[in-house]
Amino acid sequence: METSEGAPAIKGVSHVSLSVSDLEQSLAFYRDVLGLAVLVEPFDGLVFEGREAMLLAGRIVLNLQAHAANDGSHFDPRRTGLDHLAFHVSDQVALTAFADRLNERGVEHSEVKRVPGYGWMIELCDPDGIQIELFTTR
């Protein structure tokens, strides 16, 4: 695929960084509830004041950053910036298994929803209210 006006090619998404209010709480959610593997345990931020940790979502790194100046505001998708983060799961069986896992852990979520012509999803929120989708096309 050609790039626009000769720009160097983008090879994919390297990582996604989320600003979180409580690093340990968010790390527990993404690790223990969603099952993401920890790539790098919490450490002092290298380019900002605060702490961070890194997890793996497939081949994408999810970076959780707890800025020292975070005011604890809850996420609001109506503000400019991130609307939601969607994780791909293999199929509807895996999606149903996630619904069961969320129920067992007392995590509020939507039912498995059909997205006409596209797939199926579950909607939920992380501890900061960041909207998460678990999604499959089959």
N, C-alpha and C positions, 0 to 999 in steps of 0.2 A: 504494500500500500504506500502510495506517495504521500509525502508530508506537504503541508501548506507552504507554498512559496519557498521551497528549498530548506525549510527548518530541519535541524537534526531530528531523527526519529525518536519518539518516546517509546520505550520498550515495555511499559506497564506501570503499575503503581508499586512503589518501593515500600512505603509505610504510610500509616495514618496516625496522627497524633491527636489525642483527646485531652483537653484540659479538665482535670478532675479536682474535686474539693478534698477528698480523702483517699490518698494513694492506697493504703492497705485495704480499705473497704472496696474500692474499685478493682484492685488486683484480685481480691477474693471472688468478686462477682464474675469477672471474665475468666478466671482460672477454674473456680469451683462450680459455678453455675453453667457457664457456656463451654467449659472444658478446654479452653485454649492453653497451650503449653507455654510455660514461662521460658523466654529466651534469655533475658537478663533480669536478675533479681533487682529490687530497688537500690538506687544509687543517687548520689547528689548530682543535680543537673549540671551539664557541661556548658551549656550556652544560655542558661537562665538560672535564676535563683529559685531553688526548690528541689524536689526529688522526682525521680521517674523510674519506670520499669517498662520492660518490653516483653510482649507475648507474640506468639505466632498464630495467625489465622490462615491456614494453608501455607502459601508462600509469601504472604503479606505480613509485615511486622505491624502490630498494634502497639503504639507507644502511649503510655499513660503518664501524663505530666501534672504534678501537683505544684503549681507555682506558689511561692511563699506569699505573694500578694493576692492570691485568690480570695475573693470576698464571699465565697460560699453561695453565690446566686445559683438558682436552679436553671437548668438548660431550658431554652425556649426556641423551638424550631421556627417561630415566626420572625425571629431576628435574622438579619443577613448573616450567612455563614452556613454551617452544617445543618441540614434538615434531618437526616437520619443516616445510620450506618447499617448496611445489609450484609449479612453473612450467608454464603451459599452453602446449602446442605445437599446431599446426594440425591434424595428422592422423597416422596411423600411418606414412606415408612420412617425415614430418619426424622422428618418433620414431626410426625406423630410421636416418635420417641422423645423428641425435645419437649413437646407439650407435656408428656408424662413426667419428664425430669423437672420441668418448671413447676408442675403441680406438687410433686414430692418435696420441693424446696420452698414452697409457699410464695413463688414469684408470680405476681399478677401478669397476665398476658391475654391476648385475644385468642379466639378459637382459630383453627386452621382455616384460612380464607382463600378462596379461589380468586385469582387475578385473571379475568377473562382474556384468553389468547396469549397468556404469558406464563402462568405458573400458579404456585400456592405459597402462602406465607403465614407467619405468626408475628404479631407485633408485641413488643414489650419495651420497658425502659430500664436503664442501668441505675445505679444508686443516685446519680446526679440528674436523672430524668432524661438523659440522652436517649433518643428513640432508636431502638434496635429492631431490625427485621431479620428473621430466619427465613430463608427463601429457597425454593427449588423450582426448576422448570419442568420436572418430571415426577 
